[in-house]
Amino acid sequence: MAATKIIYDRIFRRYDTPATIDGALTVMVANRSVCRFSSGNNLLTGYHYRPSDPAKAHGLIVLVPGFCAGGDDYLWQIRSFLDYGWGVFTFDPTGTLRSQGKNQVGFSQTIPDLEAALNYIENQANLGYNELVLVGHSRGGYAACCILAQNRDVSAVVSVSGVNSAMEAVMEMSVKTAGPVSYANYGFLWLYQTMLFGRETVDLQAAEIISRQDVPVLVIHGSGDQRISVDKGSIMAHCQALSSVQAEYLLRDGGHTDLLYDADGTANDDLMEEIHTFLIRSTEK
């Protein structure tokens, strides 16, 4: 258990590296609304971006960040969604940037953080939007799928580079941090996560939840992902479990994060168009 805590604390230490904001995005950032909401004992910081014509917005995208990332790490993707006519709400997870928390707690922490964000949005009458959809990256892609188990009023979900389960993700991270000794520590890693989040949360598997839901879900993964391999810990690796007729999955060129970007550092236009098209098709049913 001592070794487990050492590994865990090293992986999920607090993250305070701010994203670089391109000059072309400064006006967008200046015009966003900033809010605070509670996740457990911590106050998280959220960001609401409105499209140019809110009255004609398709709906609100809740953008769920990945591991060691905050809302500002997806500004080019947010810009693209705004151009397509969506409102966007995102946030800094626990232990990240402008949000409270002495560390990031663990892999599953994104689930209660997302739950808290959705509670805030619902208490604000969905911030004035009729449709609510989720788009998550990496750990956020996992949480966006897992939150469907709560039967939330969500019209569609997109998971990019999503992880299938907390244990699979933590094992991949642990092996990269501490080496093969992590396999011998598997039982302690599971037990420690269970102590933090409860067995029901730790045992959630995104692909299994997708297969039980009627909500349209788009799963996207990069063929060159070196962080969460497409044939091992990803939701894509468990695509045989995606028995829901509402589920779609796309394998695209790129790695874990660069999948989201074009060569010039802006958002991957082709990918963003695919996401937008899927969301429009899903919300207009």
VOBA-1610 file (N, C-alpha, C; in pm, whole numbers, padded with zeros to 5 digits, always signed):
BEGIN
Met+00083-00121+00000Met+00000+00000+00000Met+00086+00126+00000Ala+00200+00119+00070Ala+00290+00234+00072Ala+00343+00263-00068Ala+00382+00156-00138Ala+00431+00173-00275Ala+00321+00225-00367Thr+00199+00177-00344Thr+00085+00222-00423Thr+00063+00371-00408Lys+00067+00418-00283Lys+00045+00561-00259Lys+00156+00644-00321Ile+00279+00595-00316Ile+00391+00667-00377Ile+00369+00681-00527Ile+00330+00569-00593Ile+00304+00572-00737Ile+00188+00665-00769Tyr+00081+00652-00690Tyr-00039+00732-00713Tyr-00011+00881-00698Asp+00059+00917-00590Asp+00088+01058-00566Asp+00175+01117-00676Arg+00263+01034-00732Arg+00350+01080-00839Arg+00270+01103-00968Ile+00176+01013-00997Ile+00096+01024-01119Ile-00004+01138-01111Phe-00072+01149-00995Phe-00184+01242-00984Phe-00151+01366-00902Arg-00026+01409-00908Arg+00012+01533-00841Arg-00063+01651-00902Arg-00068+01759-00829Arg-00138+01878-00877Arg-00077+01929-01008Tyr-00161+01979-01096Tyr-00117+02026-01227Tyr-00143+02176-01238Asp-00037+02255-01256Asp-00050+02401-01258Asp+00024+02465-01375Thr+00038+02393-01484Thr+00105+02449-01602Thr+00002+02512-01694Pro-00003+02645-01701Pro-00108+02710-01782Pro-00081+02691-01931Ala-00191+02685-02007Ala-00180+02673-02152Ala-00140+02808-02212Thr-00068+02806-02322Thr-00035+02928-02395Thr-00155+02970-02478Ile-00197+03094-02462Ile-00315+03142-02533Ile-00270+03221-02657Asp-00302+03168-02773Asp-00268+03233-02898Asp-00337+03369-02908Gly-00269+03465-02969Gly-00326+03598-02982Gly-00460+03601-03053Ala-00481+03505-03144Ala-00607+03500-03218Ala-00724+03457-03129Leu-00694+03409-03009Leu-00798+03359-02920Leu-00824+03450-02801Thr-00750+03559-02789Thr-00759+03642-02669Thr-00895+03708-02653Val-00957+03750-02762Val-01089+03812-02753Val-01192+03710-02708Met-01185+03590-02762Met-01276+03483-02722Met-01264+03454-02573Val-01141+03447-02524Val-01118+03420-02382Val-01167+03536-02296Ala-01145+03658-02343Ala-01187+03776-02266Ala-01339+03784-02252Asn-01412+03730-02351Asn-01557+03740-02351Asn-01628+03624-02281Arg-01553+03526-02234Arg-01617+03411-02168Arg-01665+03449-02028Ser-01762+03373-01978Ser-01808+03390-01841Ser-01738+03287-01753Val-01693+03330-01636Val-01622+03243-01543Val-01711+03220-01421Cys-01718+03095-01376Cys-01803+03061-01262Cys-01728+02967-01168Arg-01784+02945-01050Arg-01727+02852-00952Arg-01838+02759-00905Phe-01807+02633-00892Phe-01904+02536-00841Phe-01830+02430-00759Ser-01903+02363-00672Ser-01842+02270-00577Ser-01837+02128-00632Ser-01723+02063-00613Ser-01708+01920-00637Ser-01648+01862-00510Gly-01729+01798-00427Gly-01682+01755-00296Gly-01649+01876-00211Asn-01530+01876-00156Asn-01487+01987-00070Asn-01414+02097-00147Asn-01404+02082-00277Asn-01326+02177-00357Asn-01416+02260-00448Leu-01374+02386-00469Leu-01440+02472-00566Leu-01367+02461-00700Leu-01442+02430-00804Leu-01386+02420-00938Leu-01421+02545-01018Thr-01337+02577-01115Thr-01359+02692-01201Thr-01411+02646-01336Gly-01524+02704-01377Gly-01584+02671-01505Gly-01583+02791-01599Tyr-01593+02763-01729Tyr-01587+02866-01832Tyr-01700+02845-01932His-01779+02948-01955His-01890+02940-02049His-01863+03033-02167Tyr-01862+02974-02286Tyr-01842+03049-02409Tyr-01973+03048-02488Arg-02022+03167-02523Arg-02145+03176-02600Arg-02114+03199-02748Pro-02191+03139-02838Pro-02172+03164-02982Pro-02216+03305-03017Ser-02188+03347-03139Ser-02218+03484-03180Ser-02367+03514-03177Asp-02450+03411-03201Asp-02596+03430-03195Asp-02655+03323-03104Pro-02656+03347-02972Pro-02703+03247-02876Pro-02845+03198-02904Ala-02930+03286-02960Ala-03068+03248-02987Ala-03078+03136-03091Lys-02976+03123-03175Lys-02977+03021-03280Lys-02879+02907-03251Ala-02832+02900-03129Ala-02734+02797-03093Ala-02793+02656-03108His-02710+02562-03154His-02755+02423-03165His-02778+02362-03027Gly-02703+02407-02930Gly-02710+02353-02795Gly-02582+02384-02721Leu-02565+02323-02605Leu-02446+02345-02522Leu-02360+02220-02521Ile-02233+02236-02559Ile-02135+02129-02548Ile-02063+02143-02414Val-02067+02039-02334Val-01986+02034-02212Val-01857+01961-02248Leu-01747+02035-02251Leu-01618+01982-02292Leu-01542+01935-02168Val-01513+01806-02159Val-01453+01746-02040Val-01303+01724-02065Pro-01215+01794-01992Pro-01070+01784-02018Pro-01013+01647-01983Gly-00897+01621-02041Gly-00825+01498-02012Gly-00733+01515-01891Phe-00647+01416-01872Phe-00554+01413-01760Phe-00448+01522-01776Cys-00417+01591-01665Cys-00321+01702-01667Cys-00357+01804-01774Ala-00482+01846-01772Ala-00530+01946-01867Ala-00647+02021-01804Gly-00661+02146-01844Gly-00775+02227-01802Gly-00851+02277-01923Gly-00949+02361-01899Gly-01032+02410-02008Gly-00954+02486-02114Asp-00848+02557-02075Asp-00772+02637-02171Asp-00687+02553-02266Asp-00672+02425-02237Asp-00595+02339-02326Asp-00673+02301-02452Tyr-00798+02342-02461Tyr-00882+02307-02575Tyr-00942+02431-02642Leu-00871+02542-02634Leu-00926+02667-02685Leu-00951+02664-02836Trp-00863+02601-02913Trp-00886+02596-03057Trp-01007+02510-03091Gln-01028+02402-03014Gln-01147+02319-03036Gln-01274+02397-02997Ile-01264+02474-02889Ile-01376+02558-02847Ile-01409+02660-02955Arg-01305+02722-03011Arg-01325+02819-03118Arg-01399+02755-03236Ser-01362+02634-03270Ser-01427+02564-03380Ser-01575+02538-03349Phe-01604+02492-03227Phe-01742+02466-03189Phe-01825+02595-03194Leu-01766+02704-03147Leu-01837+02833-03152Leu-01867+02873-03296Asp-01771+02852-03386Asp-01792+02885-03527Asp-01905+02802-03588Tyr-01922+02680-03537Tyr-02030+02594-03586Tyr-02165+02630-03522Gly-02164+02720-03423Gly-02288+02764-03363Gly-02328+02694-03235Trp-02229+02636-03165Trp-02255+02573-03036Trp-02211+02664-02922Gly-02277+02656-02808Gly-02224+02711-02686Gly-02133+02607-02623Val-02036+02649-02545Val-01941+02555-02484Val-01924+02588-02336Phe-01928+02484-02254Phe-01895+02496-02112Phe-01784+02396-02082Thr-01677+02444-02021Thr-01570+02356-01981Thr-01521+02398-01843Phe-01425+02325-01787Phe-01382+02353-01650Phe-01242+02297-01625Asp-01179+02348-01519Asp-01054+02291-01470Asp-01089+02186-01366Pro-01050+02060-01385Pro-01084+01956-01288Pro-01016+01978-01152Thr-01053+01897-01055Thr-00994+01904-00922Thr-00842+01895-00929Gly-00775+01983-00855Gly-00629+01979-00849Gly-00561+02029-00974Thr-00633+02109-01052Thr-00581+02156-01180Thr-00601+02306-01194Leu-00494+02378-01220Leu-00496+02520-01257Leu-00579+02605-01162Arg-00690+02664-01206Arg-00766+02757-01123Arg-00866+02689-01030Ser-00868+02559-01028Ser-00957+02486-00938Ser-00883+02440-00814Gln-00956+02425-00704Gln-00897+02383-00578Gln-00865+02233-00580Gly-00786+02193-00481Gly-00747+02054-00466Gly-00597+02042-00457Lys-00549+01973-00352Lys-00404+01961-00334Lys-00340+01869-00436Asn-00423+01783-00501Asn-00376+01699-00610Asn-00496+01661-00697Gln-00472+01582-00800Gln-00580+01544-00891Gln-00659+01422-00841Val-00626+01374-00723Val-00693+01266-00650Val-00673+01131-00717Gly-00723+01114-00840Gly-00711+00986-00908Gly-00781+00991-01041Phe-00772+00882-01115Phe-00826+00880-01250Phe-00977+00901-01250Ser-01047+00840-01156Ser-01193+00847-01154Ser-01247+00981-01107Gln-01162+01072-01061Gln-01208+01200-01008Gln-01285+01282-01113Thr-01257+01258-01240Thr-01327+01334-01344Thr-01477+01305-01343Ile-01517+01188-01295Ile-01660+01155-01293Ile-01736+01245-01195Pro-01695+01253-01066Pro-01766+01347-00978Pro-01749+01493-01018Asp-01636+01528-01080Asp-01618+01665-01129Asp-01719+01696-01239Leu-01736+01603-01333Leu-01834+01622-01441Leu-01975+01625-01384Glu-02002+01539-01289Glu-02132+01538-01224Glu-02161+01675-01159Ala-02062+01732-01093Ala-02078+01864-01030Ala-02102+01972-01135Ala-02031+01964-01248Ala-02050+02061-01355Ala-02191+02053-01412Leu-02240+01931-01433Leu-02375+01913-01486Leu-02481+01960-01387Asn-02457+01937-01259Asn-02550+01987-01157Asn-02557+02140-01162Tyr-02441+02203-01175Tyr-02437+02349-01185Tyr-02515+02397-01307Ile-02491+02334-01421Ile-02558+02374-01546Ile-02708+02356-01534Glu-02750+02242-01478Glu-02894+02216-01463Glu-02958+02316-01367Asn-02886+02352-01262Asn-02940+02451-01167Asn-02948+02590-01228Gln-02875+02612-01336Gln-02880+02739-01409Gln-02968+02728-01533Ala-03067+02637-01526Ala-03161+02616-01637Ala-03088+02588-01768Asn-02985+02500-01758Asn-02904+02462-01874Asn-02843+02582-01945Leu-02824+02692-01869Leu-02762+02814-01920Leu-02835+02869-02042Gly-02964+02832-02053Gly-03046+02885-02162Gly-03049+02800-02287Tyr-02987+02682-02287Tyr-02981+02597-02406Tyr-03084+02484-02396Asn-03136+02442-02511Asn-03232+02332-02514Asn-03165+02195-02518Glu-03052+02186-02589Glu-02982+02058-02603Glu-02852+02060-02524Leu-02821+01947-02461Leu-02698+01933-02384Leu-02624+01809-02434Val-02499+01828-02479Val-02418+01716-02529Val-02281+01719-02460Leu-02215+01605-02457Leu-02085+01593-02392Leu-01978+01557-02493Val-01864+01625-02484Val-01747+01592-02564Val-01629+01581-02468Gly-01568+01464-02459Gly-01457+01444-02366Gly-01333+01392-02434His-01219+01428-02378His-01090+01382-02432His-01018+01298-02327Ser-00969+01181-02364Ser-00890+01096-02277Ser-00967+01060-02150Arg-00919+01102-02035Arg-00991+01077-01910Arg-01129+01140-01915Gly-01141+01255-01982Gly-01271+01318-01998Gly-01363+01239-02088Gly-01307+01171-02189Gly-01387+01085-02276Gly-01443+00966-02201Tyr-01364+00914-02109Tyr-01409+00806-02020Tyr-01523+00854-01932Ala-01506+00969-01867Ala-01608+01022-01777Ala-01737+01055-01850Ala-01726+01110-01972Ala-01845+01147-02049Ala-01931+01025-02079Cys-01867+00911-02101Cys-01942+00787-02125Cys-01997+00731-01993Cys-01917+00734-01888Cys-01959+00676-01761Cys-02076+00751-01700Ile-02084+00882-01724Ile-02191+00962-01663Ile-02327+00921-01718Leu-02329+00851-01833Leu-02455+00805-01889Leu-02525+00705-01797Ala-02448+00640-01710Ala-02507+00545-01616Ala-02601+00615-01518Gln-02590+00748-01507Gln-02675+00825-01416Gln-02804+00872-01483Asn-02825+00830-01609Asn-02947+00868-01683Asn-02967+01019-01688Arg-02861+01090-01717Arg-02866+01235-01732Arg-02940+01272-01860Asp-02993+01393-01863Asp-03063+01442-01981Asp-02961+01494-02082Val-02892+01400-02146Val-02786+01430-02242Val-02827+01373-02377Ser-02813+01454-02482Ser-02860+01414-02614Ser-02758+01330-02691Ala-02628+01349-02664Ala-02525+01275-02737Ala-02392+01288-02663Val-02302+01194-02692Val-02169+01194-02631Val-02065+01166-02739Val-01954+01240-02733Val-01838+01212-02818Val-01718+01188-02727Ser-01653+01074-02744Ser-01533+01040-02666Ser-01413+01034-02760Val-01316+01123-02739Val-01194+01126-02821Val-01077+01073-02738Ser-01008+00971-02789Ser-00896+00908-02718Ser-00940+00858-02580Gly-01064+00810-02572Gly-01120+00769-02445Gly-01063+00640-02389Val-01057+00633-02258Val-01008+00515-02185Val-01128+00433-02142Asn-01115+00300-02145Asn-01229+00215-02113Asn-01256+00204-01963Ser-01153+00191-01882Ser-01175+00175-01738Ser-01063+00241-01659Ala-01094+00274-01535Ala-00995+00338-01448Ala-00876+00245-01424Met-00901+00118-01402Met-00792+00025-01374Met-00699+00010-01494Glu-00756-00002-01613Glu-00671-00015-01732Glu-00585+00109-01749Ala-00644+00226-01727Ala-00570+00350-01742Ala-00460+00363-01638Val-00493+00335-01512Val-00395+00348-01405Val-00282+00248-01422Met-00313+00129-01471Met-00207+00031-01493Met-00111+00078-01602Glu-00165+00133-01711Glu-00076+00184-01816Glu+00010+00298-01763Met-00050+00389-01685Met+00026+00499-01628Met+00130+00448-01529Ser+00093+00350-01447Ser+00184+00298-01345Ser+00305+00229-01406Val+00280+00152-01511Val+00391+00082-01578Val+00489+00183-01636Lys+00435+00292-01694Lys+00522+00394-01751Lys+00596+00473-01644Thr+00537+00479-01523Thr+00599+00555-01413Thr+00695+00469-01332Ala+00653+00347-01297Ala+00731+00263-01204Ala+00784+00135-01266Gly+00746+00106-01389Gly+00796-00013-01455Gly+00710-00136-01428Pro+00758-00255-01466Pro+00681-00380-01455Pro+00640-00416-01313Val+00707-00358-01210Val+00667-00387-01072Val+00521-00351-01048Ser+00465-00265-01131Ser+00326-00223-01115Ser+00230-00341-01128Tyr+00265-00441-01210Tyr+00176-00555-01227Tyr+00161-00632-01096Ala+00269-00641-01021Ala+00263-00709-00892Ala+00181-00630-00791Asn+00164-00501-00819Asn+00091-00413-00728Asn-00054-00393-00770Tyr-00101-00472-00865Tyr-00235-00453-00921Tyr-00343-00452-00814Gly-00340-00550-00725Gly-00443-00560-00621Gly-00446-00438-00531Phe-00329-00385-00498Phe-00324-00267-00412Phe-00372-00142-00486Leu-00340-00135-00616Leu-00388-00022-00695Leu-00540-00021-00701Trp-00599-00138-00720Trp-00745-00148-00723Trp-00803-00111-00586Leu-00742-00165-00480Leu-00793-00138-00346Leu-00783+00010-00311Tyr-00672+00074-00347Tyr-00654+00215-00313Tyr-00756+00302-00387Gln-00779+00273-00515Gln-00880+00347-00590Gln-01020+00326-00530Thr-01046+00202-00485Thr-01175+00172-00424Thr-01193+00250-00295Met-01086+00265-00219Met-01092+00344-00097Met-01122+00491-00128Leu-01070+00540-00239Leu-01089+00680-00275Leu-01228+00708-00332Phe-01277+00617-00419Phe-01397+00647-00497Phe-01513+00551-00476Gly-01488+00436-00414Gly-01592+00336-00402Gly-01586+00237-00517Arg-01621+00113-00488Arg-01608+00006-00588Arg-01695+00032-00711Glu-01817+00083-00689Glu-01909+00103-00800Glu-01850+00197-00905Thr-01781+00303-00859Thr-01721+00398-00952Thr-01597+00340-01019Val-01511+00276-00940Val-01386+00223-00995Val-01411+00113-01098Asp-01517+00035-01080Asp-01544-00076-01170Asp-01619-00036-01297Leu-01651+00093-01312Leu-01722+00138-01433Leu-01636+00114-01557Gln-01698+00062-01661Gln-01631+00042-01789Gln-01712+00114-01897Ala-01646+00204-01968Ala-01715+00290-02063Ala-01787+00210-02171Ala-01721+00111-02230Ala-01782+00034-02339Ala-01907-00039-02292Glu-01902-00093-02172Glu-02018-00165-02119Glu-02135-00071-02095Ile-02106+00050-02047Ile-02213+00149-02024Ile-02272+00194-02157Ile-02188+00218-02256Ile-02236+00257-02388Ile-02333+00154-02443Ser-02301+00026-02424Ser-02383-00081-02480Ser-02520-00090-02415Arg-02537-00027-02297Arg-02665-00034-02226Arg-02751+00091-02245Gln-02700+00190-02319Gln-02769+00318-02328Gln-02832+00339-02466Asp-02933+00425-02470Asp-02995+00463-02597Asp-02941+00596-02649Val-02848+00656-02574Val-02792+00785-02615Val-02689+00763-02727Pro-02695+00838-02836Pro-02595+00825-02942Pro-02455+00858-02890Val-02358+00772-02920Val-02221+00791-02875Val-02126+00772-02994Leu-02034+00865-03010Leu-01930+00855-03112Leu-01796+00836-03042Val-01728+00725-03070Val-01598+00695-03011Val-01491+00714-03118Ile-01393+00800-03089Ile-01285+00831-03184Ile-01152+00800-03117His-01063+00735-03190His-00929+00709-03134His-00825+00720-03245Gly-00703+00759-03206Gly-00594+00772-03301Gly-00516+00643-03316Ser-00488+00606-03439Ser-00417+00480-03463Ser-00275+00483-03408Gly-00218+00603-03390Gly-00082+00614-03339Gly-00073+00654-03193Asp-00180+00634-03117Asp-00183+00673-02976Asp-00083+00591-02896Gln+00018+00657-02838Gln+00119+00590-02759Gln+00090+00597-02609Arg-00008+00676-02569Arg-00041+00689-02427Arg-00145+00587-02385Ile-00254+00580-02458Ile-00356+00478-02436Ile-00370+00404-02568Ser-00308+00289-02577Ser-00301+00218-02704Ser-00439+00178-02753Val-00459+00190-02884Val-00589+00165-02942Val-00633+00020-02924Asp-00536-00073-02912Asp-00570-00214-02901Asp-00558-00270-02760Lys-00549-00178-02660Lys-00535-00227-02524Lys-00631-00158-02428Gly-00598-00038-02381Gly-00679+00024-02276Gly-00788+00117-02324Ser-00801+00134-02456Ser-00898+00230-02509Ser-01040+00172-02513Ile-01138+00261-02525Ile-01275+00216-02550Ile-01278+00141-02683Met-01200+00188-02779Met-01196+00125-02910Met-01154-00022-02901Ala-01066-00053-02807Ala-01021-00192-02790Ala-01134-00281-02744His-01237-00223-02688His-01352-00299-02639His-01474-00276-02727Cys-01451-00242-02854Cys-01561-00204-02942Cys-01659-00318-02965Gln-01616-00445-02941Gln-01709-00556-02956Gln-01823-00548-02855Ala-01799-00471-02747Ala-01904-00454-02646Ala-02002-00344-02683Leu-01971-00269-02789Leu-02058-00159-02829Leu-02176-00211-02911Ser-02263-00283-02844Ser-02375-00347-02912Ser-02491-00252-02938Ser-02487-00135-02876Ser-02593-00037-02895Ser-02597+00009-03040Val-02718+00013-03096Val-02731+00059-03234Val-02700+00208-03246Gln-02693+00276-03132Gln-02664+00420-03131Gln-02514+00449-03133Ala-02430+00349-03115Ala-02286+00371-03103Ala-02217+00369-03239Glu-02126+00465-03259Glu-02042+00470-03378Glu-01898+00486-03332Tyr-01804+00435-03409Tyr-01664+00455-03373Tyr-01578+00476-03497Leu-01480+00566-03480Leu-01394+00606-03590Leu-01247+00594-03549Leu-01168+00528-03631Leu-01023+00521-03612Leu-00960+00620-03708Arg-00882+00715-03653Arg-00822+00820-03735Arg-00671+00825-03714Asp-00600+00883-03810Asp-00456+00903-03795Asp-00430+00998-03679Gly-00317+00978-03612Gly-00279+01070-03505Gly-00258+01000-03373Gly-00205+01077-03277Gly-00177+01024-03145Gly-00285+01062-03046His-00248+01055-02917His-00346+01072-02810His-00406+01214-02808Thr-00320+01315-02823Thr-00366+01455-02820Thr-00353+01523-02955Asp-00245+01493-03030Asp-00226+01562-03158Asp-00333+01525-03260Leu-00411+01421-03231Leu-00528+01388-03312Leu-00622+01508-03324Leu-00622+01593-03222Leu-00714+01707-03216Leu-00665+01827-03297Tyr-00543+01822-03348Tyr-00482+01942-03407Tyr-00437+01920-03551Asp-00441+02029-03628Asp-00379+02032-03760Asp-00232+02067-03745Ala-00159+02061-03855Ala-00015+02087-03852Ala+00018+02229-03807Asp-00073+02324-03829Asp-00047+02462-03792Asp-00080+02492-03645Gly-00120+02390-03569Gly-00148+02408-03427Gly-00291+02445-03395Thr-00373+02468-03499Thr-00515+02496-03476Thr-00592+02363-03472Ala-00722+02371-03449Ala-00802+02250-03438Ala-00802+02171-03569Asn-00809+02040-03557Asn-00818+01950-03672Asn-00955+01971-03738Asp-00957+02044-03849Asp-01083+02082-03911Asp-01167+01962-03952Asp-01102+01859-04007Asp-01176+01741-04051Asp-01242+01671-03933Leu-01167+01658-03824Leu-01221+01592-03706Leu-01334+01673-03645Met-01316+01804-03636Met-01420+01889-03578Met-01547+01884-03662Glu-01532+01877-03793Glu-01650+01867-03880Glu-01723+01736-03856Glu-01646+01627-03838Glu-01708+01498-03811Glu-01785+01500-03679Ile-01725+01561-03578Ile-01792+01571-03447Ile-01918+01655-03459His-01908+01771-03524His-02023+01859-03541His-02135+01787-03618Thr-02102+01720-03725Thr-02202+01649-03805Thr-02273+01542-03724Phe-02194+01469-03644Phe-02254+01365-03558Phe-02349+01427-03455Leu-02307+01536-03394Leu-02389+01600-03292Leu-02518+01656-03351Ile-02510+01718-03467Ile-02630+01770-03533Ile-02724+01655-03567Arg-02669+01548-03624Arg-02752+01432-03659Arg-02818+01371-03536Ser-02746+01370-03424Ser-02796+01307-03302Ser-02901+01393-03232Thr-02883+01525-03236Thr-02976+01614-03163Thr-03101+01645-03244Glu-03097+01620-03375Glu-03214+01648-03456Glu-03306+01528-03472Lys-03272+01417-03407Lys-03356+01297-03418Lys-03488+01320-03346
//
